[in-house]
Amino acid sequence: MVGADSIGVWVLGDQLWIGQAALAARSDARETTPVIFVESRDYVRQRRYHRQKLVLVWSAMRHFAEELHAEGWSVTYAIADDFQTPLRNWVARYTLDTLYVMEPADRPFQQLIDGLVLGCTVAVLPNNHFLCSSDDFRNWADGRKRLVMEDFYREMRKRYDVLMAGDRPEGGTWNLDKQNRKPPKRGLKPPAPLQFEPDAITQEAIATVKNFDGATYGSLDEFHWAVTRSQALQALEGFVRDRLPTFGPYQDAMVTGEETMWHALLSPYLNLGLLHPREVIATAETAYRDRSLALNCVEGFIRQVLGWREYMRGLYCTFPPDYAEENWFDHAQPLPDFLWDSSQTDMNCLQQTLQQVERTGYAHHIQRLMVLGNYSLIAGLNPQAVEQWFHAAFIDAHDWVMQTNVLGMGLFADGGKLATKPYAASANYINKMSDYCQGCRYNHTQRTGDNACPINALYWDFLLRHEDKLRSQGRMNLVLSHLNKMTADEKAAIRERARTWQTAPTAEGT
């Protein structure tokens, strides 16, 4: 009889895995354990979301609910304005004493849970979608002067015996990143990633999003993301089979028309629970050993999952809540219109990247960091507004992902709590690592003048504006020495050119 134990399970939209803690705790009592999913429209109306992400999350939730029902669970799927109303009704219907829910990955959702009045005890079970728990990360971080990702990554390699030869790293080297920074060459043709055609459930989710009355962003002309665990496993297997063998060398490169390059496109599935990081890492390592794949390709990929992803979540849980308000440079420029509408910029690097994001909700890490993040940093955009835009624009965006990645890594808004220097660059970097400059109306070699690339003026103006602060960052002293070689007239011309771009039209209400 359902409800005989007076315990129910609430499955959140980013916890779509049968092994998640709340479901696992009741796996032996599924016939007596009611389960609920809730789509809250008011929650989604609180901020803008990419249409592709809304379809992905709602379709994946609906598919997972169907899968649980087929496996014998009693499932309620509620679509309502808020969370509390359907949850209270469901608790009363089954006369529940206790509600199990797995700890949310995002701090704001935990606060939401804490504020619910449901008429039963809410038991929050530890989140098992990460390999390093928040408590374990805090223990690792305790007493360290700097929380360096490389140190954490090595500890995780040892703990989980990943790419290890005894107590030494496979190949004798921990990090092969230097082999994975090649600029693109002509004729690069990476294998295409797997795509999935929308089934009836996904088509229904697409129709729901098209008719949604909240603020959204991006296109729904096409939707090809995986929405089930089975499809996510196919995406993982396809990446490891076709793309991982040549993933490494060009993972930082950007090429017009090759939007995904060799990247895995697995982060949306990891972040929703359709894949678990341990199985992703194990699949890659098994392929390395069974197929003799190049170590730099496999290590580079595993470092992103076992190192960077876990490190970002650990920092998010360790930094205090006011980390979200960090603004070390006191940047205050509002968002430019073109971030919401790519047609409003004639800078090719930005237009190429933003058009891709509009269509798919995706861009790879260098497009995010060195095109979108770099522009936002050197143009002096308000970091909280930029973080909100990233959250709205990307299909894999979650609070725990975006805060540390955008504020810490991309914008150096925390003054170096995460990164060891600001990731600021002139157009020279973009020209080296992409073909974007070849099709652009601006000259990537010029700093001033009407045809000069705005990235150059903004970059040098950024250094001039913050010279004193940046000198406290030891890794910046070499580039700052170039300021001494500029004449006063050149500095004035750079400032004037930068002001032109900083006062460009901005998005209404940002």
C-alpha positions in Angstrom: 0.0 0.0 0.0 1.5 3.3 -1.1 2.3 5.6 1.9 2.3 2.8 4.5 5.7 4.0 5.8 4.6 7.7 5.7 7.7 8.6 3.8 7.7 10.3 0.3 10.4 11.5 -2.0 10.6 14.8 -3.9 12.8 14.6 -7.0 14.3 17.9 -8.0 14.8 18.9 -11.7 18.6 18.5 -11.5 18.6 15.1 -9.7 17.3 12.8 -12.4 19.1 9.6 -11.6 17.8 6.4 -9.9 20.9 6.3 -7.7 20.3 9.8 -6.2 20.3 9.8 -2.4 16.6 10.3 -1.8 15.4 7.6 -4.2 18.3 5.2 -3.2 17.2 5.5 0.4 13.8 4.1 -0.5 14.8 1.7 -3.3 13.7 -1.3 -1.3 10.4 0.2 -0.5 9.4 1.7 -3.8 5.9 0.2 -3.7 5.1 2.1 -0.5 7.0 5.3 -1.3 5.2 8.0 -3.3 7.4 10.2 -5.4 6.6 13.8 -6.7 8.1 16.0 -9.4 7.0 19.7 -9.5 7.4 22.2 -12.4 6.9 25.6 -10.8 6.1 28.4 -13.2 6.7 31.2 -10.7 10.2 29.9 -10.0 11.1 30.1 -13.7 9.6 33.5 -13.9 12.1 34.9 -11.4 14.8 35.1 -14.0 15.3 34.7 -17.7 16.2 31.2 -19.1 17.3 30.0 -22.5 14.4 28.2 -24.2 16.6 25.2 -25.0 17.3 24.8 -21.2 13.7 25.0 -20.2 12.9 22.3 -22.8 15.8 20.1 -21.7 14.9 20.3 -18.0 11.2 19.8 -18.3 11.5 17.1 -20.9 14.1 15.3 -18.9 12.0 15.5 -15.7 8.9 14.2 -17.5 10.9 11.3 -19.1 12.4 10.4 -15.7 9.0 10.4 -14.1 7.8 8.0 -16.7 10.8 5.8 -16.1 10.2 5.7 -12.4 6.5 4.8 -12.9 7.5 2.0 -15.2 9.8 0.6 -12.5 7.0 0.4 -10.0 7.2 3.8 -8.2 4.0 5.7 -7.5 4.7 9.0 -9.2 2.9 12.3 -9.1 3.9 14.9 -11.6 2.6 18.4 -10.8 2.7 21.6 -12.9 1.8 24.6 -10.8 2.6 28.2 -10.1 4.6 27.5 -6.9 6.2 24.5 -5.2 4.4 24.7 -1.8 0.8 24.2 -3.0 1.2 20.9 -4.9 3.7 19.6 -2.3 1.2 20.3 0.6 -1.6 18.7 -1.2 0.5 15.7 -2.0 1.7 15.3 1.6 -1.9 15.5 2.8 -3.1 13.0 0.2 -0.6 10.4 1.3 -0.6 11.5 5.0 3.1 11.7 5.0 5.2 12.2 8.2 8.5 12.7 6.3 9.6 14.0 3.0 13.0 12.9 1.6 14.8 15.3 -0.7 18.4 15.2 -1.8 20.4 18.3 -0.9 20.2 20.8 -3.7 23.4 21.7 -5.5 22.4 25.4 -5.5 22.2 27.5 -2.3 19.1 29.5 -3.3 17.1 26.3 -3.7 18.1 25.1 -0.3 16.8 28.4 1.1 13.5 27.8 -0.8 13.2 24.3 0.8 13.9 25.8 4.3 11.1 28.2 3.8 8.4 25.6 2.8 5.6 24.8 5.2 4.4 21.3 4.2 2.9 19.8 7.3 5.6 17.1 7.6 9.3 16.8 8.4 11.6 17.5 5.5 14.7 15.3 5.6 17.5 16.6 3.4 19.9 13.8 2.4 23.5 14.5 1.4 24.0 15.1 -2.3 25.8 12.2 -4.0 26.0 13.7 -7.5 29.6 14.9 -6.9 32.7 12.9 -6.1 33.8 15.4 -3.5 31.2 16.3 -0.9 31.0 19.9 0.4 32.3 18.7 3.8 35.3 16.9 2.2 36.2 19.9 0.2 36.1 22.2 3.3 38.4 19.7 5.1 40.8 19.8 2.1 40.6 23.6 2.0 41.1 24.1 5.8 44.4 25.8 6.6 45.5 26.3 3.0 46.7 29.8 2.0 45.7 29.3 -1.6 43.0 26.9 -2.9 44.8 25.9 -6.1 42.9 23.7 -8.5 46.0 21.7 -9.5 46.6 20.6 -5.8 42.9 19.6 -5.5 43.0 17.7 -8.8 46.0 15.7 -7.8 44.4 14.8 -4.5 41.3 13.6 -6.4 43.4 11.5 -8.8 45.0 9.8 -5.9 41.7 9.4 -3.9 39.9 7.7 -6.8 42.9 6.0 -8.4 42.3 7.7 -11.8 45.1 7.6 -14.4 47.5 6.4 -11.7 50.4 4.0 -12.0 50.8 3.0 -8.4 51.4 6.2 -6.4 52.6 8.1 -9.5 50.5 9.7 -12.3 50.2 7.8 -15.5 53.0 8.8 -17.8 54.9 10.5 -15.0 53.2 13.9 -15.4 50.1 15.2 -13.6 49.1 17.8 -16.1 49.5 17.7 -19.9 47.7 21.0 -20.6 50.7 22.4 -22.5 50.0 19.8 -25.3 46.4 20.9 -25.5 46.7 24.5 -26.6 47.3 24.4 -30.3 45.9 27.1 -32.5 43.6 25.9 -35.3 45.0 25.0 -38.6 43.3 24.9 -42.0 41.1 21.9 -42.7 40.2 20.9 -39.2 37.1 18.6 -39.4 36.1 17.3 -36.0 33.6 14.5 -35.9 30.0 15.7 -35.4 28.4 15.1 -31.9 25.4 12.9 -31.6 22.0 14.6 -32.0 18.6 13.4 -30.9 15.3 14.0 -32.5 12.5 15.2 -30.1 10.0 12.6 -29.2 6.4 13.2 -28.2 7.3 14.2 -24.6 9.9 16.6 -25.8 7.6 18.1 -28.5 5.1 18.7 -25.7 7.8 20.5 -23.7 8.7 22.6 -26.7 5.1 23.6 -27.1 5.0 24.5 -23.4 8.1 26.7 -23.6 6.8 28.4 -26.8 3.6 29.4 -25.0 5.3 30.3 -21.7 4.6 33.8 -20.5 7.9 34.3 -18.6 11.0 36.0 -20.0 13.1 33.7 -22.1 16.1 33.9 -24.5 17.4 32.1 -27.5 15.9 30.0 -30.3 13.8 26.9 -30.4 14.0 26.4 -34.2 15.9 23.1 -33.5 16.4 21.0 -30.4 18.8 18.0 -30.4 19.8 17.5 -26.8 19.5 14.2 -25.0 16.6 14.1 -22.5 16.9 10.6 -21.0 19.7 8.7 -19.3 19.7 6.2 -22.2 20.4 9.0 -24.6 22.9 10.7 -22.3 24.8 7.4 -22.2 24.7 7.3 -26.0 26.2 10.8 -26.1 29.0 9.7 -23.7 29.8 6.6 -25.7 29.7 8.6 -28.9 32.1 11.1 -27.5 34.5 8.6 -26.2 34.4 6.6 -29.4 34.6 9.4 -32.0 35.9 12.6 -30.4 38.0 11.7 -27.3 40.9 10.2 -29.3 41.6 13.6 -30.8 40.1 15.8 -28.1 43.3 17.2 -26.6 45.4 19.3 -29.0 42.7 21.7 -30.3 40.4 22.0 -27.2 41.2 25.7 -26.9 40.7 26.4 -30.6 37.8 28.3 -32.2 36.8 27.8 -35.8 33.9 29.4 -37.8 31.3 26.7 -38.6 32.8 24.2 -36.2 30.9 25.2 -33.1 31.6 22.2 -30.8 35.1 21.2 -32.1 36.0 18.0 -30.1 34.2 19.0 -26.9 32.0 16.4 -25.2 28.8 18.4 -24.7 28.2 16.3 -21.6 27.9 19.1 -18.9 24.1 19.5 -19.3 23.7 15.8 -18.5 26.1 15.8 -15.6 24.5 18.8 -14.1 21.0 17.2 -14.4 22.0 13.9 -13.0 21.5 12.0 -16.2 25.2 11.0 -16.0 27.3 10.6 -12.9 30.9 11.9 -13.0 32.3 8.6 -11.8 31.0 6.7 -14.8 32.1 9.5 -17.2 35.6 9.3 -15.9 35.7 5.5 -15.8 34.5 5.3 -19.4 37.2 7.7 -20.6 39.9 5.9 -18.6 38.8 2.5 -19.8 39.0 3.7 -23.4 42.5 5.0 -22.7 43.7 1.6 -21.5 41.8 -0.6 -23.9 42.4 1.4 -27.0 45.7 3.0 -26.2 44.4 6.6 -26.7 46.8 9.5 -26.4 47.3 10.4 -22.7 47.0 14.1 -23.2 43.6 13.7 -24.8 42.2 11.6 -21.9 44.0 13.5 -19.1 42.7 16.8 -20.5 39.2 15.6 -20.5 39.3 13.9 -17.1 40.8 17.0 -15.6 37.7 19.0 -16.6 35.4 16.5 -14.9 37.4 15.2 -11.9 39.3 18.5 -11.4 37.6 21.6 -12.6 33.9 20.6 -12.1 34.4 19.3 -8.6 36.7 22.2 -7.7 34.1 24.8 -8.8 31.4 23.1 -6.7 33.7 22.8 -3.8 34.6 26.5 -3.9 30.9 27.5 -4.2 30.1 25.6 -1.1 33.1 26.9 0.8 32.9 30.6 -0.1 30.4 32.6 2.0 27.1 33.6 0.4 28.2 37.2 -0.1 30.8 35.9 -2.7 28.0 36.5 -5.2 28.4 40.2 -4.6 32.2 40.4 -5.2 33.3 43.3 -7.5 37.0 43.8 -6.9 37.4 46.2 -9.8 34.2 48.2 -9.0 33.0 47.6 -12.5 29.6 49.1 -13.1 29.0 49.3 -16.9 25.6 47.8 -17.9 25.2 45.0 -20.3 25.4 45.9 -24.0 22.3 45.2 -26.1 24.3 42.7 -28.3 24.5 40.2 -25.5 20.8 39.6 -26.0 20.8 40.2 -29.7 23.9 39.1 -31.7 22.8 41.1 -34.7 23.7 44.3 -32.9 27.4 43.7 -32.9 29.7 43.8 -35.9 32.7 42.2 -34.0 33.0 38.8 -35.6 34.3 36.9 -32.6 31.3 38.1 -30.5 28.8 37.7 -33.2 29.9 34.1 -34.1 29.8 33.1 -30.4 26.6 34.8 -29.6 24.8 33.5 -32.6 25.8 30.0 -31.6 24.6 30.6 -28.0 21.2 31.9 -29.2 20.7 28.8 -31.3 21.9 26.1 -29.0 22.5 27.5 -25.5 26.1 26.2 -25.8 29.6 27.5 -26.3 32.8 25.7 -25.3 35.0 26.9 -22.5 37.4 29.2 -24.5 34.5 30.9 -26.2 33.0 31.6 -22.8 36.2 32.6 -21.1 38.3 34.4 -23.8 35.5 35.9 -26.0 32.5 36.5 -23.8 34.2 36.7 -20.4 37.2 38.6 -21.7 35.0 41.3 -23.3 32.9 41.6 -20.2 36.0 42.0 -18.0 37.9 44.6 -20.1 34.8 46.6 -20.9 34.1 46.9 -17.2 30.7 45.3 -17.2 29.0 44.9 -13.8 30.0 41.3 -12.7 26.6 40.5 -11.2 24.8 41.5 -14.4 27.3 39.4 -16.4 26.8 36.4 -14.1 23.0 36.7 -14.5 23.4 36.8 -18.3 25.6 33.7 -18.3 23.0 32.0 -16.1 20.3 33.0 -18.6 22.2 32.1 -21.8 23.6 28.6 -21.2 22.0 25.3 -21.2 24.3 23.9 -18.5 24.0 27.0 -16.2 23.3 26.5 -12.5 24.0 28.8 -9.6 26.9 26.6 -8.4 28.4 26.6 -11.8 28.2 30.2 -12.8 29.1 32.0 -9.6 32.7 30.7 -9.4 33.3 30.4 -13.1 32.0 33.8 -14.1 32.8 35.9 -11.0 36.1 34.2 -10.1 37.6 32.8 -13.3 36.1 35.0 -16.0 35.9 38.4 -14.3 38.4 38.2 -11.5 35.7 39.9 -9.4 36.9 38.2 -6.3 40.4 39.7 -6.5 42.2 36.4 -6.8 40.4 34.0 -4.4 40.1 31.6 -7.3 42.3 32.5 -10.3 46.0 33.6 -10.0 45.5 36.5 -12.5 42.8 38.1 -14.6 42.1 36.3 -17.9 42.4 39.5 -19.9 43.7 39.5 -23.5 44.0 41.6 -26.6 42.8 40.7 -30.0 46.1 38.9 -30.6 44.9 36.0 -28.5 41.7 35.6 -30.4 43.5 35.9 -33.7 46.0 33.2 -32.6 43.3 30.7 -31.3 40.6 31.3 -33.9 39.8 32.3 -37.5 37.3 34.9 -36.3 39.6 37.9 -37.0 39.9 36.9 -40.7 36.3 37.7 -41.4 36.0 40.8 -39.2 35.7 44.4 -40.3 38.1 45.5 -37.5 41.9 45.3 -37.7 43.1 43.0 -34.9 46.6 44.6 -35.0 45.5 48.2 -34.3 44.9 49.8 -30.9 43.4 53.1 -32.0 41.5 54.5 -35.0 38.1 53.7 -36.5 39.2 50.3 -37.9 41.0 49.2 -34.7 39.6 46.2 -33.0 37.7 47.3 -29.9 39.2 44.4 -27.9 42.6 46.1 -28.2 41.5 49.5 -26.9 39.4 48.0 -24.1 42.3 45.7 -23.1 44.9 48.4 -22.8 42.4 50.7 -21.2 41.6 48.0 -18.7 45.3 47.8 -17.8 45.6 51.6 -17.6 42.5 51.9 -15.4 43.6 49.3 -12.9 47.4 49.5 -13.1 47.8 50.0 -9.4 45.6 47.1 -8.4 47.0 44.8 -11.0 50.6 45.4 -9.8 49.6 43.5 -6.7 49.2 40.4 -8.9 52.7 39.2 -9.6 51.8 37.5 -12.9 50.7 40.8 -14.4 53.9 42.7 -14.0 55.4 41.7 -17.4 52.4 42.9 -19.4 52.1 46.0 -17.3 55.6 47.0 -18.2 54.4 47.6 -21.8 52.4 50.6 -20.5 55.7 52.4 -19.8 56.5 52.3 -23.5 53.3 54.2 -24.5 53.2 57.9 -25.1 50.7 60.1 -23.3 49.0 60.7 -26.7 48.6 57.0 -27.4 47.2 56.4 -23.9 44.7 59.2 -24.4 43.6 57.8 -27.8 43.2 54.3 -26.3 41.0 55.8 -23.5 38.9 57.7 -26.0 38.4 54.6 -28.2 37.5 52.5 -25.1 34.9 55.1 -23.9 33.2 54.9 -27.3 32.5 51.2 -26.7 31.7 51.5 -23.0 29.0 54.0 -23.8 27.4 51.9 -26.6 23.6 51.2 -26.3 22.7 48.9 -23.4 20.0 46.5 -22.7 16.8 48.0 -21.2 16.6 47.4 -17.5 20.0 45.8 -17.0 
